[in-house]
């Protein structure tokens, strides 16, 4: 998997320190993560309003913003 990620065929989505998912959709997009089923669900840009980041890091430029929304059963 990591070799495919290195080649640019997969994108790694880190859920927490010990869990990652590999996504074949390598475009910039957002996700729902269903904690009860452990399913990662794609969200399109139309599903998320424009995100504004008010903080910047000295000497750094934001290259992308991707949202991970964790959901669970009520």
C-alpha positions in Angstrom: 0.0 0.0 0.0 2.7 2.4 0.9 4.5 1.8 -2.4 1.2 2.7 -4.2 0.9 5.8 -2.0 4.5 6.9 -2.9 3.7 6.5 -6.6 0.6 8.7 -6.2 -2.0 6.0 -6.8 -3.4 6.1 -3.3 -3.9 8.8 -0.6 -3.6 7.9 3.1 -6.3 9.2 5.4 -5.2 9.0 9.1 -8.1 8.5 11.5 -6.1 8.4 14.6 -2.6 7.4 15.7 -3.1 3.7 15.0 -5.6 3.7 12.1 -5.2 4.8 8.5 -7.3 4.2 5.4 -6.1 4.3 1.8 -8.3 6.1 -0.7 -8.1 5.5 -4.4 -9.6 9.0 -5.0 -6.4 11.1 -4.8 -8.1 14.4 -5.5 -8.6 16.9 -2.7 -11.9 16.1 -1.1 -13.5 15.7 2.3 -14.7 12.6 4.3 -17.2 11.4 6.8 -15.9 8.7 9.1 -18.6 6.5 10.6 -17.2 5.4 14.0 -19.8 2.6 14.4 -19.1 0.9 11.1 -15.5 2.2 10.6 -16.5 3.3 7.1 -14.9 6.2 5.3 -17.3 8.1 3.1 -16.3 10.6 0.5 -17.8 14.1 0.6 -17.7 16.4 -2.5 -16.7 20.1 -2.3 -20.4 20.9 -2.8 -21.2 19.2 0.6 -18.8 21.6 2.5 -19.0 25.4 2.6 -15.9 27.4 2.0 -13.4 26.9 4.8 -11.3 29.9 6.0 -8.2 29.3 8.0 -7.4 32.4 10.2 -4.0 31.2 11.3 -0.9 30.8 9.2 2.5 29.3 10.0 5.6 31.4 9.4 7.3 30.3 6.3 4.5 27.9 5.3 1.8 28.1 2.6 -1.5 26.1 2.8 -1.5 23.7 -0.1 -4.9 22.1 0.6 -7.6 21.8 3.2 -9.4 18.5 3.7 -12.1 18.0 6.4 -12.6 14.7 8.2 -16.0 14.6 10.0 -16.4 11.8 12.5 -20.0 10.6 13.1 -21.5 8.0 15.3 -25.0 6.6 16.0 -27.2 8.8 18.2 
